[in-house]
Protein backbone atom coordinates (compact mmCIF):
# COMPACT_ATOMS: atom_id res chain seq x y z
CA UNK A 1 0.00 0.00 0.00
CA UNK A 2 1.28 3.45 -0.88
CA UNK A 3 -0.10 6.83 0.16
CA UNK A 4 1.58 9.68 -1.73
CA UNK A 5 1.00 13.22 -0.54
CA UNK A 6 3.58 14.44 -3.05
CA UNK A 7 1.50 13.17 -6.00
CA UNK A 8 -1.91 12.90 -4.29
CA UNK A 9 -2.66 9.22 -4.87
CA UNK A 10 -3.46 6.09 -2.88
CA UNK A 11 -2.49 2.67 -4.20
CA UNK A 12 -4.31 -0.31 -2.68
CA UNK A 13 -2.22 -3.45 -2.93
CA UNK A 14 -4.18 -6.55 -4.00
CA UNK A 15 -2.96 -10.14 -4.22
CA UNK A 16 -1.38 -11.76 -7.30
CA UNK A 17 -1.83 -8.75 -9.58
CA UNK A 18 1.83 -7.73 -10.11
CA UNK A 19 1.31 -5.63 -6.99
CA UNK A 20 4.90 -5.91 -5.81
CA UNK A 21 6.17 -4.68 -9.18
CA UNK A 22 3.73 -1.77 -9.02
CA UNK A 23 4.72 -0.96 -5.44
CA UNK A 24 8.43 -1.06 -6.31
CA UNK A 25 7.89 1.30 -9.24
CA UNK A 26 5.75 3.76 -7.31
CA UNK A 27 8.11 3.83 -4.34
CA UNK A 28 10.81 5.40 -6.53
CA UNK A 29 8.81 8.59 -7.09
CA UNK A 30 7.55 9.00 -3.52
CA UNK A 31 8.49 12.00 -1.42
CA UNK A 32 9.90 11.93 2.13
CA UNK A 33 6.46 12.39 3.72
CA UNK A 34 4.75 9.64 1.73
CA UNK A 35 3.74 6.28 3.20
CA UNK A 36 5.36 3.12 1.79
CA UNK A 37 4.47 -0.09 3.62
CA UNK A 38 7.10 -2.83 4.02
CA UNK A 39 7.45 -5.74 1.63
CA UNK A 40 9.98 -8.54 1.94
CA UNK A 41 13.29 -8.24 0.12
CA UNK A 42 12.51 -11.54 -1.58
CA UNK A 43 9.36 -10.10 -3.11
CA UNK A 44 10.87 -6.76 -4.04
CA UNK A 45 13.68 -8.45 -5.96
CA UNK A 46 16.96 -6.78 -6.84
CA UNK A 47 15.69 -3.51 -8.34
CA UNK A 48 16.67 -0.53 -6.16
CA UNK A 49 13.69 1.15 -4.57
CA UNK A 50 12.98 3.43 -1.66
CA UNK A 51 12.69 1.59 1.62
CA UNK A 52 9.47 1.43 3.60
CA UNK A 53 8.75 4.66 5.42
CA UNK A 54 6.15 6.43 7.57
CA UNK A 55 4.04 3.27 7.92
CA UNK A 56 3.91 3.24 11.70
CA UNK A 57 1.04 5.40 12.85
CA UNK A 58 -0.08 6.79 16.18
CA UNK A 59 -3.76 7.26 15.44
CA UNK A 60 -6.84 6.88 17.68
CA UNK A 61 -8.38 4.42 15.23
CA UNK A 62 -5.38 2.08 15.06
CA UNK A 63 -6.55 -1.09 16.88
CA UNK A 64 -4.75 -1.87 20.11
CA UNK A 65 -2.65 -4.98 20.37
CA UNK A 66 -4.22 -7.90 22.23
CA UNK A 67 -3.61 -7.73 25.97
CA UNK A 68 -1.47 -10.87 26.07
CA UNK A 69 0.86 -9.39 23.45
CA UNK A 70 1.13 -6.14 25.35
CA UNK A 71 1.91 -7.99 28.57
CA UNK A 72 4.62 -10.01 26.84
CA UNK A 73 5.86 -6.89 25.02
CA UNK A 74 5.81 -8.78 21.74
CA UNK A 75 6.12 -6.47 18.71
CA UNK A 76 3.59 -6.77 15.94
CA UNK A 77 4.66 -7.72 12.45
CA UNK A 78 4.56 -5.02 9.82
CA UNK A 79 1.41 -6.48 8.23
CA UNK A 80 -0.63 -6.43 11.45
CA UNK A 81 -3.35 -3.72 11.74
CA UNK A 82 -1.97 -2.47 15.04
CA UNK A 83 1.17 -1.06 13.36
CA UNK A 84 -0.79 1.55 11.43
CA UNK A 85 -0.45 1.26 7.64
CA UNK A 86 0.32 -2.22 6.32
CA UNK A 87 0.84 -4.03 3.05
CA UNK A 88 -2.54 -5.43 1.94
CA UNK A 89 -4.66 -2.82 3.71
CA UNK A 90 -8.38 -2.56 2.86
CA UNK A 91 -9.77 0.67 1.50
CA UNK A 92 -12.15 1.19 4.43
CA UNK A 93 -9.24 1.29 6.88
CA UNK A 94 -7.15 3.59 4.69
CA UNK A 95 -10.13 5.94 4.48
CA UNK A 96 -10.46 5.87 8.25
CA UNK A 97 -6.81 6.78 8.78
CA UNK A 98 -6.42 9.47 6.11
CA UNK A 99 -9.74 11.20 6.72
CA UNK A 100 -12.50 12.22 4.33
CA UNK A 101 -10.75 15.22 2.77
CA UNK A 102 -7.73 13.20 1.62
CA UNK A 103 -9.85 10.21 0.66
CA UNK A 104 -12.14 12.28 -1.57
CA UNK A 105 -9.43 14.40 -3.20
CA UNK A 106 -6.65 11.84 -3.85
CA UNK A 107 -6.67 9.51 -6.86
CA UNK A 108 -7.26 5.95 -5.68
CA UNK A 109 -6.41 2.90 -7.76
CA UNK A 110 -5.58 -0.81 -7.74
CA UNK A 111 -5.46 -3.83 -10.07
CA UNK A 112 -7.50 -7.01 -10.46
CA UNK A 113 -7.02 -10.29 -12.32
CA UNK A 114 -9.15 -13.01 -13.86
CA UNK A 115 -10.15 -15.06 -10.78
CA UNK A 116 -9.49 -18.45 -12.39
CA UNK A 117 -5.98 -17.39 -13.41
CA UNK A 118 -5.37 -15.63 -10.09
CA UNK A 119 -6.36 -18.76 -8.17
CA UNK A 120 -3.67 -20.79 -9.91
CA UNK A 121 -1.06 -18.14 -9.12
CA UNK A 122 -2.25 -18.04 -5.48
CA UNK A 123 -1.98 -21.83 -5.24
CA UNK A 124 1.63 -21.81 -6.42
CA UNK A 125 2.51 -18.95 -4.09
CA UNK A 126 0.92 -20.50 -1.00
CA UNK A 127 2.41 -23.96 -1.57
CA UNK A 128 5.86 -23.05 -2.86
CA UNK A 129 7.63 -24.03 0.39
CA UNK A 130 5.81 -27.32 0.91
CA UNK A 131 7.93 -30.47 0.89
CA UNK A 132 5.08 -32.15 -0.92
CA UNK A 133 2.85 -29.70 -2.75
CA UNK A 134 -0.83 -30.64 -2.51
CA UNK A 135 -2.81 -30.95 -5.70
CA UNK A 136 -4.72 -27.92 -6.94
CA UNK A 137 -7.92 -29.79 -6.16
CA UNK A 138 -6.86 -30.49 -2.56
CA UNK A 139 -5.69 -26.92 -2.00
CA UNK A 140 -9.07 -25.52 -3.05
CA UNK A 141 -11.16 -27.72 -0.79
CA UNK A 142 -10.60 -25.36 2.11
CA UNK A 143 -12.01 -21.92 1.29
CA UNK A 144 -10.50 -20.38 4.41
CA UNK A 145 -7.02 -21.22 3.15
CA UNK A 146 -7.60 -20.77 -0.58
CA UNK A 147 -9.82 -17.69 -0.83
CA UNK A 148 -8.29 -14.46 -2.20
CA UNK A 149 -9.90 -11.40 -0.63
CA UNK A 150 -9.13 -8.84 -3.33
CA UNK A 151 -12.66 -7.52 -3.79
CA UNK A 152 -12.90 -6.73 -0.08
CA UNK A 153 -9.70 -4.68 -0.32
CA UNK A 154 -11.04 -2.21 -2.90
CA UNK A 155 -14.72 -2.10 -1.94
CA UNK A 156 -16.74 -0.68 0.92
CA UNK A 157 -20.16 -2.16 1.66
CA UNK A 158 -19.76 -4.36 -1.44
CA UNK A 159 -19.34 -1.32 -3.73
CA UNK A 160 -16.07 -0.55 -5.53
CA UNK A 161 -14.81 2.64 -3.91
CA UNK A 162 -11.72 3.51 -5.95
CA UNK A 163 -11.34 5.78 -8.95
CA UNK A 164 -9.74 3.13 -11.13
CA UNK A 165 -9.31 -0.64 -11.09
CA UNK A 166 -6.86 -1.72 -13.76
CA UNK A 167 -6.59 -5.22 -15.15
CA UNK A 168 -3.60 -7.48 -14.79
CA UNK A 169 -4.30 -8.72 -18.31
CA UNK A 170 -3.67 -5.17 -19.62
CA UNK A 171 -1.10 -4.28 -16.99
CA UNK A 172 1.18 -1.91 -18.87
CA UNK A 173 -1.66 -0.06 -20.60
CA UNK A 174 -3.74 0.34 -17.45
CA UNK A 175 -0.73 1.27 -15.33
CA UNK A 176 0.04 4.00 -17.86
CA UNK A 177 -3.59 5.15 -17.58
CA UNK A 178 -3.26 5.48 -13.81
CA UNK A 179 0.05 7.32 -14.11
CA UNK A 180 -1.42 9.76 -16.61
CA UNK A 181 -4.29 10.46 -14.22
CA UNK A 182 -1.86 11.61 -11.51
CA UNK A 183 0.44 13.51 -13.85
CA UNK A 184 3.26 10.97 -13.99
CA UNK A 185 2.89 9.73 -17.56
CA UNK A 186 6.19 8.35 -18.85
CA UNK A 187 7.99 8.80 -15.53
CA UNK A 188 7.41 5.36 -14.00
CA UNK A 189 8.26 1.93 -15.47
CA UNK A 190 7.35 -1.48 -14.12
CA UNK A 191 10.00 -4.01 -13.08
CA UNK A 192 9.37 -7.75 -13.13
CA UNK A 193 9.36 -9.20 -9.62
CA UNK A 194 7.95 -12.28 -7.88
CA UNK A 195 7.40 -14.21 -11.13
CA UNK A 196 6.29 -17.82 -10.73
CA UNK A 197 8.43 -20.21 -12.78
CA UNK A 198 6.77 -23.54 -12.06
CA UNK A 199 3.19 -23.15 -13.26
CA UNK A 200 1.61 -24.22 -16.52
CA UNK A 201 1.07 -21.38 -18.98
CA UNK A 202 -2.65 -22.11 -19.46
CA UNK A 203 -4.50 -21.78 -16.15
CA UNK A 204 -7.50 -23.62 -17.59
CA UNK A 205 -5.52 -26.87 -17.59
CA UNK A 206 -5.71 -26.93 -13.77
CA UNK A 207 -9.48 -27.11 -13.60
CA UNK A 208 -12.15 -29.74 -13.49
CA UNK A 209 -15.70 -28.61 -14.14
CA UNK A 210 -16.46 -28.73 -10.41
CA UNK A 211 -13.42 -26.58 -9.55
CA UNK A 212 -14.31 -24.11 -12.26
CA UNK A 213 -17.79 -23.70 -10.77
CA UNK A 214 -16.41 -23.43 -7.23
CA UNK A 215 -14.13 -20.54 -8.17
CA UNK A 216 -17.00 -18.95 -10.08
CA UNK A 217 -19.12 -19.00 -6.93
CA UNK A 218 -16.32 -17.70 -4.67
CA UNK A 219 -15.57 -14.73 -6.88
CA UNK A 220 -18.97 -13.87 -8.31
CA UNK A 221 -18.52 -10.18 -7.42
CA UNK A 222 -15.30 -9.75 -9.44
CA UNK A 223 -16.73 -11.71 -12.34
CA UNK A 224 -19.86 -9.56 -12.42
CA UNK A 225 -17.98 -6.28 -11.97
CA UNK A 226 -15.34 -6.84 -14.66
CA UNK A 227 -16.96 -9.35 -17.02
CA UNK A 228 -14.34 -12.04 -16.51
CA UNK A 229 -14.93 -15.47 -18.01
CA UNK A 230 -13.17 -18.81 -17.82
C-alpha positions as CSV (number, residue, x, y, z in Angstrom):
1,X,0.0,0.0,0.0
2,X,1.3,3.5,-0.9
3,X,-0.1,6.8,0.2
4,X,1.6,9.7,-1.7
5,X,1.0,13.2,-0.5
6,X,3.6,14.4,-3.1
7,X,1.5,13.2,-6.0
8,X,-1.9,12.9,-4.3
9,X,-2.7,9.2,-4.9
10,X,-3.5,6.1,-2.9
11,X,-2.5,2.7,-4.2
12,X,-4.3,-0.3,-2.7
13,X,-2.2,-3.5,-2.9
14,X,-4.2,-6.5,-4.0
15,X,-3.0,-10.1,-4.2
16,X,-1.4,-11.8,-7.3
17,X,-1.8,-8.8,-9.6
18,X,1.8,-7.7,-10.1
19,X,1.3,-5.6,-7.0
20,X,4.9,-5.9,-5.8
21,X,6.2,-4.7,-9.2
22,X,3.7,-1.8,-9.0
23,X,4.7,-1.0,-5.4
24,X,8.4,-1.1,-6.3
25,X,7.9,1.3,-9.2
26,X,5.7,3.8,-7.3
27,X,8.1,3.8,-4.3
28,X,10.8,5.4,-6.5
29,X,8.8,8.6,-7.1
30,X,7.5,9.0,-3.5
31,X,8.5,12.0,-1.4
32,X,9.9,11.9,2.1
33,X,6.5,12.4,3.7
34,X,4.8,9.6,1.7
35,X,3.7,6.3,3.2
36,X,5.4,3.1,1.8
37,X,4.5,-0.1,3.6
38,X,7.1,-2.8,4.0
39,X,7.5,-5.7,1.6
40,X,10.0,-8.5,1.9
41,X,13.3,-8.2,0.1
42,X,12.5,-11.5,-1.6
43,X,9.4,-10.1,-3.1
44,X,10.9,-6.8,-4.0
45,X,13.7,-8.5,-6.0
46,X,17.0,-6.8,-6.8
47,X,15.7,-3.5,-8.3
48,X,16.7,-0.5,-6.2
49,X,13.7,1.2,-4.6
50,X,13.0,3.4,-1.7
51,X,12.7,1.6,1.6
52,X,9.5,1.4,3.6
53,X,8.8,4.7,5.4
54,X,6.1,6.4,7.6
55,X,4.0,3.3,7.9
56,X,3.9,3.2,11.7
57,X,1.0,5.4,12.9
58,X,-0.1,6.8,16.2
59,X,-3.8,7.3,15.4
60,X,-6.8,6.9,17.7
61,X,-8.4,4.4,15.2
62,X,-5.4,2.1,15.1
63,X,-6.5,-1.1,16.9
64,X,-4.7,-1.9,20.1
65,X,-2.7,-5.0,20.4
66,X,-4.2,-7.9,22.2
67,X,-3.6,-7.7,26.0
68,X,-1.5,-10.9,26.1
69,X,0.9,-9.4,23.5
70,X,1.1,-6.1,25.4
71,X,1.9,-8.0,28.6
72,X,4.6,-10.0,26.8
73,X,5.9,-6.9,25.0
74,X,5.8,-8.8,21.7
75,X,6.1,-6.5,18.7
76,X,3.6,-6.8,15.9
77,X,4.7,-7.7,12.4
78,X,4.6,-5.0,9.8
79,X,1.4,-6.5,8.2
80,X,-0.6,-6.4,11.5
81,X,-3.4,-3.7,11.7
82,X,-2.0,-2.5,15.0
83,X,1.2,-1.1,13.4
84,X,-0.8,1.6,11.4
85,X,-0.4,1.3,7.6
86,X,0.3,-2.2,6.3
87,X,0.8,-4.0,3.0
88,X,-2.5,-5.4,1.9
89,X,-4.7,-2.8,3.7
90,X,-8.4,-2.6,2.9
91,X,-9.8,0.7,1.5
92,X,-12.1,1.2,4.4
93,X,-9.2,1.3,6.9
94,X,-7.2,3.6,4.7
95,X,-10.1,5.9,4.5
96,X,-10.5,5.9,8.3
97,X,-6.8,6.8,8.8
98,X,-6.4,9.5,6.1
99,X,-9.7,11.2,6.7
100,X,-12.5,12.2,4.3
101,X,-10.8,15.2,2.8
102,X,-7.7,13.2,1.6
103,X,-9.8,10.2,0.7
104,X,-12.1,12.3,-1.6
105,X,-9.4,14.4,-3.2
106,X,-6.7,11.8,-3.9
107,X,-6.7,9.5,-6.9
108,X,-7.3,5.9,-5.7
109,X,-6.4,2.9,-7.8
110,X,-5.6,-0.8,-7.7
111,X,-5.5,-3.8,-10.1
112,X,-7.5,-7.0,-10.5
113,X,-7.0,-10.3,-12.3
114,X,-9.1,-13.0,-13.9
115,X,-10.1,-15.1,-10.8
116,X,-9.5,-18.5,-12.4
117,X,-6.0,-17.4,-13.4
118,X,-5.4,-15.6,-10.1
119,X,-6.4,-18.8,-8.2
120,X,-3.7,-20.8,-9.9
121,X,-1.1,-18.1,-9.1
122,X,-2.3,-18.0,-5.5
123,X,-2.0,-21.8,-5.2
124,X,1.6,-21.8,-6.4
125,X,2.5,-18.9,-4.1
126,X,0.9,-20.5,-1.0
127,X,2.4,-24.0,-1.6
128,X,5.9,-23.0,-2.9
129,X,7.6,-24.0,0.4
130,X,5.8,-27.3,0.9
131,X,7.9,-30.5,0.9
132,X,5.1,-32.1,-0.9
133,X,2.9,-29.7,-2.8
134,X,-0.8,-30.6,-2.5
135,X,-2.8,-30.9,-5.7
136,X,-4.7,-27.9,-6.9
137,X,-7.9,-29.8,-6.2
138,X,-6.9,-30.5,-2.6
139,X,-5.7,-26.9,-2.0
140,X,-9.1,-25.5,-3.0
141,X,-11.2,-27.7,-0.8
142,X,-10.6,-25.4,2.1
143,X,-12.0,-21.9,1.3
144,X,-10.5,-20.4,4.4
145,X,-7.0,-21.2,3.1
146,X,-7.6,-20.8,-0.6
147,X,-9.8,-17.7,-0.8
148,X,-8.3,-14.5,-2.2
149,X,-9.9,-11.4,-0.6
150,X,-9.1,-8.8,-3.3
151,X,-12.7,-7.5,-3.8
152,X,-12.9,-6.7,-0.1
153,X,-9.7,-4.7,-0.3
154,X,-11.0,-2.2,-2.9
155,X,-14.7,-2.1,-1.9
156,X,-16.7,-0.7,0.9
157,X,-20.2,-2.2,1.7
158,X,-19.8,-4.4,-1.4
159,X,-19.3,-1.3,-3.7
160,X,-16.1,-0.6,-5.5
161,X,-14.8,2.6,-3.9
162,X,-11.7,3.5,-6.0
163,X,-11.3,5.8,-8.9
164,X,-9.7,3.1,-11.1
165,X,-9.3,-0.6,-11.1
166,X,-6.9,-1.7,-13.8
167,X,-6.6,-5.2,-15.2
168,X,-3.6,-7.5,-14.8
169,X,-4.3,-8.7,-18.3
170,X,-3.7,-5.2,-19.6
171,X,-1.1,-4.3,-17.0
172,X,1.2,-1.9,-18.9
173,X,-1.7,-0.1,-20.6
174,X,-3.7,0.3,-17.5
175,X,-0.7,1.3,-15.3
176,X,0.0,4.0,-17.9
177,X,-3.6,5.2,-17.6
178,X,-3.3,5.5,-13.8
179,X,0.0,7.3,-14.1
180,X,-1.4,9.8,-16.6
181,X,-4.3,10.5,-14.2
182,X,-1.9,11.6,-11.5
183,X,0.4,13.5,-13.8
184,X,3.3,11.0,-14.0
185,X,2.9,9.7,-17.6
186,X,6.2,8.4,-18.9
187,X,8.0,8.8,-15.5
188,X,7.4,5.4,-14.0
189,X,8.3,1.9,-15.5
190,X,7.3,-1.5,-14.1
191,X,10.0,-4.0,-13.1
192,X,9.4,-7.8,-13.1
193,X,9.4,-9.2,-9.6
194,X,7.9,-12.3,-7.9
195,X,7.4,-14.2,-11.1
196,X,6.3,-17.8,-10.7
197,X,8.4,-20.2,-12.8
198,X,6.8,-23.5,-12.1
199,X,3.2,-23.2,-13.3
200,X,1.6,-24.2,-16.5
201,X,1.1,-21.4,-19.0
202,X,-2.7,-22.1,-19.5
203,X,-4.5,-21.8,-16.1
204,X,-7.5,-23.6,-17.6
205,X,-5.5,-26.9,-17.6
206,X,-5.7,-26.9,-13.8
207,X,-9.5,-27.1,-13.6
208,X,-12.1,-29.7,-13.5
209,X,-15.7,-28.6,-14.1
210,X,-16.5,-28.7,-10.4
211,X,-13.4,-26.6,-9.5
212,X,-14.3,-24.1,-12.3
213,X,-17.8,-23.7,-10.8
214,X,-16.4,-23.4,-7.2
215,X,-14.1,-20.5,-8.2
216,X,-17.0,-18.9,-10.1
217,X,-19.1,-19.0,-6.9
218,X,-16.3,-17.7,-4.7
219,X,-15.6,-14.7,-6.9
220,X,-19.0,-13.9,-8.3
221,X,-18.5,-10.2,-7.4
222,X,-15.3,-9.8,-9.4
223,X,-16.7,-11.7,-12.3
224,X,-19.9,-9.6,-12.4
225,X,-18.0,-6.3,-12.0
226,X,-15.3,-6.8,-14.7
227,X,-17.0,-9.4,-17.0
228,X,-14.3,-12.0,-16.5
229,X,-14.9,-15.5,-18.0
230,X,-13.2,-18.8,-17.8
